[in-house]
């Protein structure tokens, strides 16, 4: 039963890969290197990134700073293991952008970008805080308005109008603070959209270079491999140079 499920799963992957692969790729005269990842009789593929040393995991957090360390620690890795490592740790941007619109740098934090997340968190705290203070000023002005009007009315208009000037000042301060907070909020959304894109490019390019795949591998795709006779099920790596 496990073998049947495995075969069905692999064929499903094959069908998906077939739809995703364009006709140009199918007939392109590119050189391909078949690299079987690994498989077991149960049909479950074993990730080449399992049981990685902690030193390598730490280095992978900032490949642009730890390129030499990553290169040294993966010097004995096969092409298959390096490509699997790259596919395991490469960054995407869609989810990060979506979460950043929720605020507080959440998307950048989930992407592994501590600096971008910290900036997003700080700016949102300032933005929301400024809008909150501005709202408070405006609320105080609205509450005081009838009392000031009443006091000046009772005075018969003989006052110097200081109450009205103070009220206007309070309301203006509230509007300015709220507008400033909103500009910070909007600017942070723009930043939260651009930052994950630039971070993804920086991270992936640095990782590819550290693994020795830069200027070597242009495209990596996977094709399911099924061998019921030998009870082997896995993936074939299609590497385009």
N, C-alpha and C positions, 0 to 999 in steps of 0.2 A: 504493500500500500504506500509506503514511504517513497519507493522508487517511482510509482505512478504519479504521485503528487509532485515529485521533483521534476519529472519529465514534463508534466503539464505546466509547471511554473516556468521552466526554461523555455518551452515553446511560446509561452505568453510573452516572455522577454524578447524572444526572437521576432515575434509579430510586431511588437512595439518598436524595436530597433529598425525593422523594415520600413515602417511608416515614417520614422524620423529621418532615415537616410535618404538623401536626395539622389536623383538619377545621375547627377554629375559625379557624385562621390562613387557611385557604383561602377562607373565606366572610366574613372580617372586613372591614368597610368602611373599612379604613385606607388612607391615601394612600400610594402607592408611587412611588418615583422610579427609573426604569430607568437604570442606569449601566453601560455595557459596559466591562469592565476593559480589555483589549486582547488582540488575538490576531494570529496570523500564519497564512500559508497552510499552514504545517506543522502547525498545530493546537495548538501549545504556547502557553499563556498567559504573557504577560510580566508579571512582578511590578512593581507601581508602586513598590516599595521598593528596587529595584535602584539601585546607584550613588548611595546617599545620601551627603551630605557628612559628613565625620568629626565636625564640630561637632554635627550633629544626632544622630549615633549616640551621642556622648558624653552629650548632653543627655537622650537617651531612657533612660539608665541610672537616672536619678532624676527622673522627671517632676514630682514634688511640689516639687522644688527648682528645676527648670529649666523651669517651665511657660511663662514669658515667652519664653525662648529658643526653645522648641519652637514656640510660636505665631508668633513672628517668622519663623522659618526655613520654616514651612509655610504662610505667609500666601497664597502664590500657588498652593497645591495645590487641585485640584478635590475635590469631595466623594468621588468614587471613589478618588482617591489617598489621601485622609485615612482613609477607611474601610479601605482595603487596608493602610495603615500601622498602623492600630490592630489589625487582625486579625493582622498579622505579629508585633507586639511584645507583645500582651496576654499576661498571665501565667496559667498554670494552677497548680493546687495538688496534684492527685493524685500525680503523680510525686515532687514535693518531699516530701510527707508520707511516702511509701514509703521514699525514700532516707534521710530523717531517722531512721527507725526502725533503719536500718543503723548509724547513729551518726556522730559527729564533724561534724554540721552539713552533711553532703554535700548533702542535699536543698535546703536553703536556699541553699547556694552555687550549685547548678545553676539555681535559680530567679532568681539575680541579687541575692539578699539577703545582702550581705556581713556586715551586723551580726548578723542571725539566725544565719548560718553560723558566725561567730566565737564567738557565745555557745554554740552547740551544741558546737563543737569544744572550747572551754575547759572546759565543764561535763563533757563526756565524759572528757577527760583527767584531770580531778580525780576523777571517779567511779571510773574504772577504776584509777587510781593508788591511791586510798584502799582499794578492794577488794583490790588486789594486796598492799598493805602489811598490811592486816588478815589476809589469808591467810597471809602470812609469819609474823606473830605467832602465829597459831593453829598453824601447822606447827611452829614452835619449841617451843610449849607441849606439843604432842603428843610431840615427840622427847624433851624433857626430863622428861616425866611419869614414865616408868619409872625413870630414874636417880635422880630425887628420891625416889621411893618406896623404891628400893633403899637409898639413903643413910639415909633415916629408919628403915628396917627394921634396918639394921646397927647404927644407934645405939640400938636397943632402945626406941625411943619416948621417949628421954630428951631429945630435942631440943625446941626451942621452937616448931617448926612453921613457921619462917620460909620454908623451901623450898616448902612447900605454899601458903603465902600468896603468894609470888612467882609460883608457877606459875598460881595462880588469877587473879592480876592480869594476867599475860601473856595468858591465854586470854580474859579479859573484854575486854582491850584489842583483841585480834584480832576478837572478835565485834562490838564497837562500831564499829570502823573499817570492817569489811566491811558492816555494816548501813548506816552513813553513806554509803558508796560506792554501795550499791544504791539508796538513796533519791535520790541525785544522778542515777544512771542512769535511774531511773523518772521522776523529775521532768523530765529532759531529753527523754524520749520524749513526755511530755505537752506540753511546750513545742514540740517539733518537730512536733507535730500541729496546734497552734493557730497558730503563727507563720506558716506558709505561707498559711493562710486569710486572716489579717489583712493580710499583705503583698500578696497577690493583689488584695484589695479596694482597698487603698491605691494600688497601682500602676495598676490599670486605671481607677479613677475619676480619678486625676490625669492619666493619659494622655488619657482621653476629654475632660476639661476643657481640657487644653492644645491639643488639636486642634480645639476648638470644636464637639465633638459632644455635649457635656454638655447635658442638657435639650432636645436636638434629636432625636437618634436613639435610639429605644427598642429597636429590634430590627434586626439586619442579617442577611440570609440571601442565599444565592447560588443562581441557577437557571442551568443550562447553556443556551447558545445555539448552535444549529447552522444554518449556512447553506452547504450544499454547493455551491450555484450560484456564490456569490462566494468560496468557499474560506475562509470565516471561521468560526472555532470559538472560543468563549470562555465567559464567565460573565456573567449579568445580575444586578446587585446589587438586591436587594429591600430598600428602606429604609422602615421603619415609623416614622411620626411620632406 
